[in-house]
Amino acid sequence: MSEKLHNALLENELYTKSYDDFKSQFSTVEKQTLLYENLKQEGLYTKSTGDFLDQFFPITEEQQETEIKENVVE
């Protein structure tokens, strides 16, 4: 999903690096949230943070499993 966002940013000349660079740069929720905040501030995205993350950076099953394992207290 983030590839659509990357392409839109390229088309609007708001980002110039490759998709691989984009994925690396925005690989954490913190960085994704900063991107969201910048786009919202510029009026380029109007929905909530959750909607943005769900639309462009959905959590995979593997990420969910890792998060669950990290939060399990033995």
PDB file of N, CA, C and O in Angstrom:
ATOM      1  N   MET A   1       0.806  -1.204   0.000  1.00  0.00           N
ATOM      2  CA  MET A   1       0.000   0.000   0.000  1.00  0.00           C
ATOM      3  C   MET A   1       0.847   1.265   0.000  1.00  0.00           C
ATOM      4  O   MET A   1       0.472   2.264  -0.615  1.00  0.00           O
ATOM      5  N   SER A   2       1.966   1.232   0.672  1.00  0.00           N
ATOM      6  CA  SER A   2       2.778   2.437   0.746  1.00  0.00           C
ATOM      7  C   SER A   2       3.341   2.827  -0.619  1.00  0.00           C
ATOM      8  O   SER A   2       3.776   3.962  -0.810  1.00  0.00           O
ATOM      9  N   GLU A   3       3.332   1.885  -1.570  1.00  0.00           N
ATOM     10  CA  GLU A   3       3.829   2.214  -2.904  1.00  0.00           C
ATOM     11  C   GLU A   3       2.930   3.252  -3.574  1.00  0.00           C
ATOM     12  O   GLU A   3       3.420   4.106  -4.313  1.00  0.00           O
ATOM     13  N   LYS A   4       1.625   3.189  -3.326  1.00  0.00           N
ATOM     14  CA  LYS A   4       0.716   4.195  -3.877  1.00  0.00           C
ATOM     15  C   LYS A   4       1.033   5.571  -3.303  1.00  0.00           C
ATOM     16  O   LYS A   4       1.019   6.569  -4.025  1.00  0.00           O
ATOM     17  N   LEU A   5       1.316   5.622  -2.012  1.00  0.00           N
ATOM     18  CA  LEU A   5       1.682   6.883  -1.378  1.00  0.00           C
ATOM     19  C   LEU A   5       2.994   7.393  -1.953  1.00  0.00           C
ATOM     20  O   LEU A   5       3.117   8.575  -2.274  1.00  0.00           O
ATOM     21  N   HIS A   6       3.967   6.511  -2.083  1.00  0.00           N
ATOM     22  CA  HIS A   6       5.264   6.888  -2.658  1.00  0.00           C
ATOM     23  C   HIS A   6       5.070   7.483  -4.048  1.00  0.00           C
ATOM     24  O   HIS A   6       5.629   8.535  -4.360  1.00  0.00           O
ATOM     25  N   ASN A   7       4.281   6.814  -4.882  1.00  0.00           N
ATOM     26  CA  ASN A   7       4.051   7.293  -6.247  1.00  0.00           C
ATOM     27  C   ASN A   7       3.374   8.661  -6.261  1.00  0.00           C
ATOM     28  O   ASN A   7       3.718   9.523  -7.069  1.00  0.00           O
ATOM     29  N   ALA A   8       2.407   8.854  -5.357  1.00  0.00           N
ATOM     30  CA  ALA A   8       1.714  10.150  -5.291  1.00  0.00           C
ATOM     31  C   ALA A   8       2.679  11.248  -4.865  1.00  0.00           C
ATOM     32  O   ALA A   8       2.636  12.356  -5.400  1.00  0.00           O
ATOM     33  N   LEU A   9       3.539  10.950  -3.914  1.00  0.00           N
ATOM     34  CA  LEU A   9       4.519  11.942  -3.472  1.00  0.00           C
ATOM     35  C   LEU A   9       5.510  12.267  -4.592  1.00  0.00           C
ATOM     36  O   LEU A   9       5.916  13.418  -4.751  1.00  0.00           O
ATOM     37  N   LEU A  10       5.898  11.250  -5.368  1.00  0.00           N
ATOM     38  CA  LEU A  10       6.783  11.479  -6.519  1.00  0.00           C
ATOM     39  C   LEU A  10       6.114  12.379  -7.555  1.00  0.00           C
ATOM     40  O   LEU A  10       6.711  13.339  -8.043  1.00  0.00           O
ATOM     41  N   GLU A  11       4.873  12.055  -7.878  1.00  0.00           N
ATOM     42  CA  GLU A  11       4.138  12.814  -8.892  1.00  0.00           C
ATOM     43  C   GLU A  11       3.996  14.282  -8.511  1.00  0.00           C
ATOM     44  O   GLU A  11       4.029  15.166  -9.367  1.00  0.00           O
ATOM     45  N   ASN A  12       3.838  14.525  -7.220  1.00  0.00           N
ATOM     46  CA  ASN A  12       3.677  15.897  -6.737  1.00  0.00           C
ATOM     47  C   ASN A  12       5.002  16.542  -6.344  1.00  0.00           C
ATOM     48  O   ASN A  12       5.037  17.624  -5.757  1.00  0.00           O
ATOM     49  N   GLU A  13       6.091  15.853  -6.681  1.00  0.00           N
ATOM     50  CA  GLU A  13       7.448  16.343  -6.420  1.00  0.00           C
ATOM     51  C   GLU A  13       7.681  16.658  -4.943  1.00  0.00           C
ATOM     52  O   GLU A  13       8.371  17.615  -4.595  1.00  0.00           O
ATOM     53  N   LEU A  14       7.080  15.819  -4.076  1.00  0.00           N
ATOM     54  CA  LEU A  14       7.254  15.978  -2.637  1.00  0.00           C
ATOM     55  C   LEU A  14       8.258  14.977  -2.081  1.00  0.00           C
ATOM     56  O   LEU A  14       8.649  15.060  -0.917  1.00  0.00           O
ATOM     57  N   TYR A  15       8.673  14.032  -2.919  1.00  0.00           N
ATOM     58  CA  TYR A  15       9.651  13.018  -2.537  1.00  0.00           C
ATOM     59  C   TYR A  15      10.391  12.614  -3.796  1.00  0.00           C
ATOM     60  O   TYR A  15       9.779  12.481  -4.856  1.00  0.00           O
ATOM     61  N   THR A  16      11.719  12.413  -3.696  1.00  0.00           N
ATOM     62  CA  THR A  16      12.495  12.158  -4.910  1.00  0.00           C
ATOM     63  C   THR A  16      13.260  10.841  -4.895  1.00  0.00           C
ATOM     64  O   THR A  16      13.852  10.455  -5.903  1.00  0.00           O
ATOM     65  N   LYS A  17      13.251  10.153  -3.762  1.00  0.00           N
ATOM     66  CA  LYS A  17      14.040   8.927  -3.657  1.00  0.00           C
ATOM     67  C   LYS A  17      13.257   7.718  -4.165  1.00  0.00           C
ATOM     68  O   LYS A  17      12.066   7.812  -4.460  1.00  0.00           O
ATOM     69  N   SER A  18      13.949   6.582  -4.260  1.00  0.00           N
ATOM     70  CA  SER A  18      13.337   5.344  -4.752  1.00  0.00           C
ATOM     71  C   SER A  18      12.346   4.780  -3.733  1.00  0.00           C
ATOM     72  O   SER A  18      12.316   5.196  -2.575  1.00  0.00           O
ATOM     73  N   TYR A  19      11.542   3.828  -4.191  1.00  0.00           N
ATOM     74  CA  TYR A  19      10.584   3.181  -3.301  1.00  0.00           C
ATOM     75  C   TYR A  19      11.302   2.419  -2.195  1.00  0.00           C
ATOM     76  O   TYR A  19      10.835   2.405  -1.056  1.00  0.00           O
ATOM     77  N   ASP A  20      12.427   1.785  -2.509  1.00  0.00           N
ATOM     78  CA  ASP A  20      13.200   1.080  -1.481  1.00  0.00           C
ATOM     79  C   ASP A  20      13.688   2.056  -0.405  1.00  0.00           C
ATOM     80  O   ASP A  20      13.651   1.739   0.784  1.00  0.00           O
ATOM     81  N   ASP A  21      14.138   3.226  -0.818  1.00  0.00           N
ATOM     82  CA  ASP A  21      14.545   4.249   0.145  1.00  0.00           C
ATOM     83  C   ASP A  21      13.353   4.694   0.993  1.00  0.00           C
ATOM     84  O   ASP A  21      13.474   4.881   2.204  1.00  0.00           O
ATOM     85  N   PHE A  22      12.210   4.859   0.345  1.00  0.00           N
ATOM     86  CA  PHE A  22      10.989   5.270   1.037  1.00  0.00           C
ATOM     87  C   PHE A  22      10.605   4.242   2.103  1.00  0.00           C
ATOM     88  O   PHE A  22      10.312   4.597   3.245  1.00  0.00           O
ATOM     89  N   LYS A  23      10.612   2.961   1.713  1.00  0.00           N
ATOM     90  CA  LYS A  23      10.266   1.900   2.671  1.00  0.00           C
ATOM     91  C   LYS A  23      11.225   1.900   3.851  1.00  0.00           C
ATOM     92  O   LYS A  23      10.804   1.722   4.994  1.00  0.00           O
ATOM     93  N   SER A  24      12.486   2.093   3.587  1.00  0.00           N
ATOM     94  CA  SER A  24      13.488   2.117   4.651  1.00  0.00           C
ATOM     95  C   SER A  24      13.309   3.339   5.556  1.00  0.00           C
ATOM     96  O   SER A  24      13.358   3.230   6.781  1.00  0.00           O
ATOM     97  N   GLN A  25      13.103   4.483   4.943  1.00  0.00           N
ATOM     98  CA  GLN A  25      12.980   5.725   5.701  1.00  0.00           C
ATOM     99  C   GLN A  25      11.734   5.732   6.584  1.00  0.00           C
ATOM    100  O   GLN A  25      11.755   6.287   7.683  1.00  0.00           O
ATOM    101  N   PHE A  26      10.654   5.122   6.110  1.00  0.00           N
ATOM    102  CA  PHE A  26       9.392   5.135   6.851  1.00  0.00           C
ATOM    103  C   PHE A  26       9.029   3.733   7.340  1.00  0.00           C
ATOM    104  O   PHE A  26       7.882   3.302   7.221  1.00  0.00           O
ATOM    105  N   SER A  27      10.008   3.035   7.886  1.00  0.00           N
ATOM    106  CA  SER A  27       9.814   1.652   8.326  1.00  0.00           C
ATOM    107  C   SER A  27       9.306   1.529   9.759  1.00  0.00           C
ATOM    108  O   SER A  27       8.985   0.429  10.208  1.00  0.00           O
ATOM    109  N   THR A  28       9.228   2.643  10.478  1.00  0.00           N
ATOM    110  CA  THR A  28       8.725   2.591  11.848  1.00  0.00           C
ATOM    111  C   THR A  28       7.448   3.417  11.970  1.00  0.00           C
ATOM    112  O   THR A  28       7.208   4.337  11.187  1.00  0.00           O
ATOM    113  N   VAL A  29       6.643   3.075  12.956  1.00  0.00           N
ATOM    114  CA  VAL A  29       5.400   3.813  13.188  1.00  0.00           C
ATOM    115  C   VAL A  29       5.701   5.271  13.517  1.00  0.00           C
ATOM    116  O   VAL A  29       4.951   6.164  13.125  1.00  0.00           O
ATOM    117  N   GLU A  30       6.786   5.512  14.228  1.00  0.00           N
ATOM    118  CA  GLU A  30       7.143   6.883  14.577  1.00  0.00           C
ATOM    119  C   GLU A  30       7.410   7.720  13.322  1.00  0.00           C
ATOM    120  O   GLU A  30       6.933   8.849  13.214  1.00  0.00           O
ATOM    121  N   LYS A  31       8.161   7.172  12.389  1.00  0.00           N
ATOM    122  CA  LYS A  31       8.473   7.897  11.139  1.00  0.00           C
ATOM    123  C   LYS A  31       7.223   8.050  10.272  1.00  0.00           C
ATOM    124  O   LYS A  31       7.027   9.083   9.632  1.00  0.00           O
ATOM    125  N   GLN A  32       6.382   7.017  10.255  1.00  0.00           N
ATOM    126  CA  GLN A  32       5.139   7.072   9.491  1.00  0.00           C
ATOM    127  C   GLN A  32       4.220   8.155  10.052  1.00  0.00           C
ATOM    128  O   GLN A  32       3.553   8.867   9.301  1.00  0.00           O
ATOM    129  N   THR A  33       4.192   8.268  11.373  1.00  0.00           N
ATOM    130  CA  THR A  33       3.362   9.276  12.026  1.00  0.00           C
ATOM    131  C   THR A  33       3.877  10.682  11.723  1.00  0.00           C
ATOM    132  O   THR A  33       3.083  11.601  11.524  1.00  0.00           O
ATOM    133  N   LEU A  34       5.192  10.855  11.687  1.00  0.00           N
ATOM    134  CA  LEU A  34       5.757  12.156  11.312  1.00  0.00           C
ATOM    135  C   LEU A  34       5.393  12.524   9.874  1.00  0.00           C
ATOM    136  O   LEU A  34       5.078  13.678   9.583  1.00  0.00           O
ATOM    137  N   LEU A  35       5.439  11.540   8.982  1.00  0.00           N
ATOM    138  CA  LEU A  35       5.034  11.773   7.596  1.00  0.00           C
ATOM    139  C   LEU A  35       3.576  12.197   7.549  1.00  0.00           C
ATOM    140  O   LEU A  35       3.220  13.154   6.861  1.00  0.00           O
ATOM    141  N   TYR A  36       2.733  11.479   8.286  1.00  0.00           N
ATOM    142  CA  TYR A  36       1.307  11.824   8.360  1.00  0.00           C
ATOM    143  C   TYR A  36       1.126  13.263   8.837  1.00  0.00           C
ATOM    144  O   TYR A  36       0.380  14.032   8.232  1.00  0.00           O
ATOM    145  N   GLU A  37       1.809  13.622   9.916  1.00  0.00           N
ATOM    146  CA  GLU A  37       1.662  14.963  10.483  1.00  0.00           C
ATOM    147  C   GLU A  37       2.065  16.039   9.481  1.00  0.00           C
ATOM    148  O   GLU A  37       1.420  17.084   9.400  1.00  0.00           O
ATOM    149  N   ASN A  38       3.122  15.790   8.721  1.00  0.00           N
ATOM    150  CA  ASN A  38       3.553  16.752   7.697  1.00  0.00           C
ATOM    151  C   ASN A  38       2.528  16.871   6.571  1.00  0.00           C
ATOM    152  O   ASN A  38       2.224  17.974   6.117  1.00  0.00           O
ATOM    153  N   LEU A  39       2.001  15.744   6.128  1.00  0.00           N
ATOM    154  CA  LEU A  39       1.001  15.771   5.058  1.00  0.00           C
ATOM    155  C   LEU A  39      -0.279  16.449   5.535  1.00  0.00           C
ATOM    156  O   LEU A  39      -0.905  17.201   4.787  1.00  0.00           O
ATOM    157  N   LYS A  40      -0.663  16.183   6.776  1.00  0.00           N
ATOM    158  CA  LYS A  40      -1.872  16.812   7.322  1.00  0.00           C
ATOM    159  C   LYS A  40      -1.671  18.316   7.462  1.00  0.00           C
ATOM    160  O   LYS A  40      -2.566  19.093   7.130  1.00  0.00           O
ATOM    161  N   GLN A  41      -0.512  18.731   7.947  1.00  0.00           N
ATOM    162  CA  GLN A  41      -0.209  20.152   8.120  1.00  0.00           C
ATOM    163  C   GLN A  41      -0.282  20.893   6.783  1.00  0.00           C
ATOM    164  O   GLN A  41      -0.715  22.044   6.727  1.00  0.00           O
ATOM    165  N   GLU A  42       0.142  20.227   5.716  1.00  0.00           N
ATOM    166  CA  GLU A  42       0.114  20.840   4.381  1.00  0.00           C
ATOM    167  C   GLU A  42      -1.263  20.733   3.721  1.00  0.00           C
ATOM    168  O   GLU A  42      -1.465  21.239   2.617  1.00  0.00           O
ATOM    169  N   GLY A  43      -2.209  20.072   4.399  1.00  0.00           N
ATOM    170  CA  GLY A  43      -3.553  19.914   3.854  1.00  0.00           C
ATOM    171  C   GLY A  43      -3.652  18.835   2.788  1.00  0.00           C
ATOM    172  O   GLY A  43      -4.607  18.816   2.012  1.00  0.00           O
ATOM    173  N   LEU A  44      -2.675  17.936   2.743  1.00  0.00           N
ATOM    174  CA  LEU A  44      -2.650  16.901   1.713  1.00  0.00           C
ATOM    175  C   LEU A  44      -3.305  15.599   2.170  1.00  0.00           C
ATOM    176  O   LEU A  44      -3.555  14.710   1.356  1.00  0.00           O
ATOM    177  N   TYR A  45      -3.582  15.485   3.460  1.00  0.00           N
ATOM    178  CA  TYR A  45      -4.294  14.321   3.994  1.00  0.00           C
ATOM    179  C   TYR A  45      -5.142  14.813   5.145  1.00  0.00           C
ATOM    180  O   TYR A  45      -4.652  15.514   6.030  1.00  0.00           O
ATOM    181  N   THR A  46      -6.418  14.448   5.135  1.00  0.00           N
ATOM    182  CA  THR A  46      -7.335  15.030   6.119  1.00  0.00           C
ATOM    183  C   THR A  46      -7.917  14.035   7.110  1.00  0.00           C
ATOM    184  O   THR A  46      -8.574  14.438   8.070  1.00  0.00           O
ATOM    185  N   LYS A  47      -7.690  12.756   6.900  1.00  0.00           N
ATOM    186  CA  LYS A  47      -8.238  11.752   7.816  1.00  0.00           C
ATOM    187  C   LYS A  47      -7.349  11.612   9.042  1.00  0.00           C
ATOM    188  O   LYS A  47      -6.348  12.316   9.176  1.00  0.00           O
ATOM    189  N   SER A  48      -7.718  10.697   9.939  1.00  0.00           N
ATOM    190  CA  SER A  48      -6.987  10.504  11.192  1.00  0.00           C
ATOM    191  C   SER A  48      -5.666   9.763  10.979  1.00  0.00           C
ATOM    192  O   SER A  48      -5.408   9.192   9.918  1.00  0.00           O
ATOM    193  N   THR A  49      -4.843   9.793  12.022  1.00  0.00           N
ATOM    194  CA  THR A  49      -3.572   9.072  11.991  1.00  0.00           C
ATOM    195  C   THR A  49      -3.818   7.584  11.761  1.00  0.00           C
ATOM    196  O   THR A  49      -3.140   6.957  10.948  1.00  0.00           O
ATOM    197  N   GLY A  50      -4.788   7.023  12.478  1.00  0.00           N
ATOM    198  CA  GLY A  50      -5.107   5.609  12.331  1.00  0.00           C
ATOM    199  C   GLY A  50      -5.511   5.255  10.912  1.00  0.00           C
ATOM    200  O   GLY A  50      -5.084   4.235  10.371  1.00  0.00           O
ATOM    201  N   ASP A  51      -6.340   6.106  10.309  1.00  0.00           N
ATOM    202  CA  ASP A  51      -6.750   5.869   8.922  1.00  0.00           C
ATOM    203  C   ASP A  51      -5.540   5.888   7.988  1.00  0.00           C
ATOM    204  O   ASP A  51      -5.429   5.053   7.089  1.00  0.00           O
ATOM    205  N   PHE A  52      -4.644   6.835   8.203  1.00  0.00           N
ATOM    206  CA  PHE A  52      -3.442   6.953   7.378  1.00  0.00           C
ATOM    207  C   PHE A  52      -2.588   5.691   7.485  1.00  0.00           C
ATOM    208  O   PHE A  52      -2.173   5.122   6.475  1.00  0.00           O
ATOM    209  N   LEU A  53      -2.331   5.263   8.717  1.00  0.00           N
ATOM    210  CA  LEU A  53      -1.494   4.082   8.923  1.00  0.00           C
ATOM    211  C   LEU A  53      -2.162   2.829   8.364  1.00  0.00           C
ATOM    212  O   LEU A  53      -1.501   1.994   7.746  1.00  0.00           O
ATOM    213  N   ASP A  54      -3.467   2.698   8.579  1.00  0.00           N
ATOM    214  CA  ASP A  54      -4.188   1.532   8.046  1.00  0.00           C
ATOM    215  C   ASP A  54      -4.177   1.513   6.519  1.00  0.00           C
ATOM    216  O   ASP A  54      -4.050   0.454   5.906  1.00  0.00           O
ATOM    217  N   GLN A  55      -4.309   2.691   5.914  1.00  0.00           N
ATOM    218  CA  GLN A  55      -4.376   2.773   4.462  1.00  0.00           C
ATOM    219  C   GLN A  55      -3.026   2.548   3.794  1.00  0.00           C
ATOM    220  O   GLN A  55      -2.944   1.837   2.793  1.00  0.00           O
ATOM    221  N   PHE A  56      -1.971   3.141   4.335  1.00  0.00           N
ATOM    222  CA  PHE A  56      -0.686   3.110   3.642  1.00  0.00           C
ATOM    223  C   PHE A  56       0.371   2.210   4.276  1.00  0.00           C
ATOM    224  O   PHE A  56       1.313   1.794   3.602  1.00  0.00           O
ATOM    225  N   PHE A  57       0.224   1.908   5.559  1.00  0.00           N
ATOM    226  CA  PHE A  57       1.212   1.089   6.258  1.00  0.00           C
ATOM    227  C   PHE A  57       0.512   0.035   7.123  1.00  0.00           C
ATOM    228  O   PHE A  57       0.732  -0.019   8.333  1.00  0.00           O
ATOM    229  N   PRO A  58      -0.330  -0.802   6.506  1.00  0.00           N
ATOM    230  CA  PRO A  58      -1.057  -1.788   7.314  1.00  0.00           C
ATOM    231  C   PRO A  58      -0.103  -2.786   7.975  1.00  0.00           C
ATOM    232  O   PRO A  58       0.933  -3.146   7.416  1.00  0.00           O
ATOM    233  N   ILE A  59      -0.477  -3.216   9.166  1.00  0.00           N
ATOM    234  CA  ILE A  59       0.338  -4.177   9.910  1.00  0.00           C
ATOM    235  C   ILE A  59       0.114  -5.563   9.314  1.00  0.00           C
ATOM    236  O   ILE A  59      -1.025  -5.992   9.129  1.00  0.00           O
ATOM    237  N   THR A  60       1.198  -6.251   9.020  1.00  0.00           N
ATOM    238  CA  THR A  60       1.111  -7.599   8.469  1.00  0.00           C
ATOM    239  C   THR A  60       0.898  -8.601   9.599  1.00  0.00           C
ATOM    240  O   THR A  60       1.118  -8.281  10.767  1.00  0.00           O
ATOM    241  N   GLU A  61       0.475  -9.799   9.255  1.00  0.00           N
ATOM    242  CA  GLU A  61       0.295 -10.849  10.256  1.00  0.00           C
ATOM    243  C   GLU A  61       1.614 -11.144  10.969  1.00  0.00           C
ATOM    244  O   GLU A  61       1.628 -11.381  12.177  1.00  0.00           O
ATOM    245  N   GLU A  62       2.710 -11.129  10.234  1.00  0.00           N
ATOM    246  CA  GLU A  62       4.024 -11.394  10.822  1.00  0.00           C
ATOM    247  C   GLU A  62       4.371 -10.339  11.871  1.00  0.00           C
ATOM    248  O   GLU A  62       4.899 -10.669  12.933  1.00  0.00           O
ATOM    249  N   GLN A  63       4.077  -9.071  11.575  1.00  0.00           N
ATOM    250  CA  GLN A  63       4.342  -8.004  12.529  1.00  0.00           C
ATOM    251  C   GLN A  63       3.473  -8.160  13.772  1.00  0.00           C
ATOM    252  O   GLN A  63       3.931  -7.927  14.891  1.00  0.00           O
ATOM    253  N   GLN A  64       2.204  -8.558  13.570  1.00  0.00           N
ATOM    254  CA  GLN A  64       1.308  -8.772  14.703  1.00  0.00           C
ATOM    255  C   GLN A  64       1.818  -9.897  15.592  1.00  0.00           C
ATOM    256  O   GLN A  64       1.803  -9.778  16.818  1.00  0.00           O
ATOM    257  N   GLU A  65       2.266 -10.981  14.987  1.00  0.00           N
ATOM    258  CA  GLU A  65       2.783 -12.114  15.750  1.00  0.00           C
ATOM    259  C   GLU A  65       4.025 -11.723  16.535  1.00  0.00           C
ATOM    260  O   GLU A  65       4.175 -12.108  17.694  1.00  0.00           O
ATOM    261  N   THR A  66       4.913 -10.962  15.913  1.00  0.00           N
ATOM    262  CA  THR A  66       6.124 -10.498  16.593  1.00  0.00           C
ATOM    263  C   THR A  66       5.756  -9.613  17.778  1.00  0.00           C
ATOM    264  O   THR A  66       6.330  -9.744  18.859  1.00  0.00           O
ATOM    265  N   GLU A  67       4.798  -8.713  17.574  1.00  0.00           N
ATOM    266  CA  GLU A  67       4.387  -7.807  18.641  1.00  0.00           C
ATOM    267  C   GLU A  67       3.761  -8.596  19.810  1.00  0.00           C
ATOM    268  O   GLU A  67       4.015  -8.291  20.975  1.00  0.00           O
ATOM    269  N   ILE A  68       2.964  -9.586  19.493  1.00  0.00           N
ATOM    270  CA  ILE A  68       2.334 -10.403  20.529  1.00  0.00           C
ATOM    271  C   ILE A  68       3.405 -11.137  21.321  1.00  0.00           C
ATOM    272  O   ILE A  68       3.353 -11.171  22.550  1.00  0.00           O
ATOM    273  N   LYS A  69       4.379 -11.728  20.623  1.00  0.00           N
ATOM    274  CA  LYS A  69       5.445 -12.454  21.296  1.00  0.00           C
ATOM    275  C   LYS A  69       6.262 -11.537  22.190  1.00  0.00           C
ATOM    276  O   LYS A  69       6.679 -11.942  23.275  1.00  0.00           O
ATOM    277  N   GLU A  70       6.495 -10.312  21.752  1.00  0.00           N
ATOM    278  CA  GLU A  70       7.280  -9.362  22.541  1.00  0.00           C
ATOM    279  C   GLU A  70       6.526  -8.915  23.790  1.00  0.00           C
ATOM    280  O   GLU A  70       7.142  -8.558  24.794  1.00  0.00           O
ATOM    281  N   ASN A  71       5.191  -8.934  23.730  1.00  0.00           N
ATOM    282  CA  ASN A  71       4.397  -8.475  24.853  1.00  0.00           C
ATOM    283  C   ASN A  71       3.972  -9.578  25.810  1.00  0.00           C
ATOM    284  O   ASN A  71       3.364  -9.299  26.844  1.00  0.00           O
ATOM    285  N   VAL A  72       4.279 -10.809  25.484  1.00  0.00           N
ATOM    286  CA  VAL A  72       3.910 -11.912  26.360  1.00  0.00           C
ATOM    287  C   VAL A  72       4.918 -11.975  27.512  1.00  0.00           C
ATOM    288  O   VAL A  72       6.131 -12.001  27.306  1.00  0.00           O
ATOM    289  N   VAL A  73       4.381 -12.000  28.705  1.00  0.00           N
ATOM    290  CA  VAL A  73       5.245 -12.095  29.885  1.00  0.00           C
ATOM    291  C   VAL A  73       5.257 -13.541  30.336  1.00  0.00           C
ATOM    292  O   VAL A  73       4.210 -14.138  30.586  1.00  0.00           O
ATOM    293  N   GLU A  74       6.447 -14.091  30.436  1.00  0.00           N
ATOM    294  CA  GLU A  74       6.551 -15.493  30.850  1.00  0.00           C
ATOM    295  C   GLU A  74       6.784 -15.590  32.313  1.00  0.00           C
ATOM    296  O   GLU A  74       6.899 -16.693  32.848  1.00  0.00           O
TER     297      GLU A  74
END
